[in-house]
């Protein structure tokens, strides 16, 4: 899973096997370390749950979790759907735009780097 942050937007790109894990009720996590100190890290996760909104975001120190509704995850898992887009109200700070997408193979990367990616529609 890849994470991209820009301003008040958050984008997750998910590989084929990670999407299968989410559709089967699992959770996908990644951790990035910024320095040798134990607390110098961020874990980000994607999961699904029975919930009324399509996307929710939970943040606690060193951990960010994006949760899709199970219904929305099932729709996203179909062949024709590329991603899930939504906004999360963050109070006086406005909204956080959240995008969760299938990770398509890069046309300029090796086959090994694209091993678990979705086929690129432009290939």
C-alpha positions in Angstrom: 0.0 0.0 0.0 1.3 3.4 -0.9 0.5 6.6 1.0 0.4 10.1 -0.5 -0.3 13.2 1.5 -0.7 16.7 0.1 -2.3 19.5 2.1 -5.6 18.3 3.3 -5.7 15.3 1.1 -4.8 11.7 1.7 -4.5 9.1 -1.0 -3.9 5.3 -0.5 -3.0 3.1 -3.5 -3.7 -0.6 -2.9 -2.3 -3.6 -4.7 -4.4 -6.5 -6.0 -3.6 -8.8 -3.0 -4.2 -6.0 -0.5 -7.7 -5.4 -2.0 -8.5 -9.1 -1.8 -7.5 -9.0 1.9 -9.8 -6.0 2.5 -12.7 -7.7 0.7 -12.2 -10.8 2.9 -12.5 -8.7 6.1 -8.8 -8.2 6.7 -6.7 -5.2 7.4 -3.7 -3.8 5.5 -1.0 -1.9 7.4 2.4 -0.3 6.6 4.9 1.4 8.8 7.4 4.1 7.9 10.3 4.9 10.3 11.8 8.4 10.3 14.7 7.9 12.7 16.2 5.3 15.1 13.9 6.4 18.0 11.1 3.9 18.6 8.4 6.7 18.5 9.7 8.1 15.2 7.3 6.2 13.1 3.9 6.3 11.4 1.7 3.3 10.9 -1.1 3.7 8.3 -3.8 1.2 7.8 -6.8 0.4 5.6 -9.7 -1.8 6.7 -13.5 -2.2 6.3 -16.4 -2.3 8.7 -20.1 -2.0 8.9 -20.6 1.7 9.0 -23.1 4.3 7.6 -20.5 6.5 5.8 -18.4 5.3 2.9 -15.0 6.5 4.4 -13.9 7.4 7.9 -10.5 8.4 9.2 -9.1 7.8 12.7 -5.9 9.4 13.9 -4.0 8.7 17.1 -0.4 9.4 17.8 1.8 7.4 15.3 -1.2 5.7 13.7 -3.6 6.6 10.9 -6.5 4.3 9.9 -8.8 4.7 6.9 -11.9 2.6 7.1 -14.2 1.9 4.2 -17.8 0.7 4.7 -18.1 -3.0 3.7 -20.7 -2.0 1.1 -18.4 0.6 -0.5 -15.4 -1.8 -0.4 -17.5 -4.4 -2.3 -18.5 -1.9 -5.0 -14.9 -0.7 -5.3 -13.7 -4.3 -5.6 -15.6 -4.8 -8.9 -13.6 -4.6 -12.1 -15.0 -1.3 -13.3 -14.3 0.7 -10.2 -10.9 2.5 -9.8 -11.3 4.0 -6.4 -13.4 5.4 -3.5 -13.4 9.2 -3.0 -14.9 11.1 -0.1 -14.4 13.9 2.4 -14.2 13.8 6.1 -15.3 16.8 8.2 -12.4 17.9 10.4 -14.2 20.7 12.2 -12.8 24.2 12.1 -10.0 23.0 9.8 -12.4 22.2 7.0 -12.4 18.8 5.3 -9.9 16.1 4.6 -10.2 14.7 1.1 -9.6 10.9 1.1 -9.0 8.8 -2.0 -8.4 5.0 -1.9 -7.5 3.6 -5.4 -6.3 0.5 -7.1 -2.6 0.7 -7.7 -2.1 0.3 -11.5 1.2 -0.9 -13.0 3.6 1.9 -14.0 4.4 1.8 -17.6 8.1 2.8 -17.0 8.8 0.3 -14.2 10.1 -3.3 -14.4 7.8 -6.2 -14.3 9.1 -7.1 -10.9 8.1 -3.7 -9.5 4.6 -4.1 -11.0 4.2 -7.7 -9.9 1.1 -7.2 -7.6 -0.3 -4.1 -9.4 -3.5 -4.0 -11.3 -3.1 -4.0 -15.1 -2.6 -0.5 -16.4 -5.5 0.5 -18.7 -3.1 2.5 -20.9 -0.7 -0.4 -21.5 
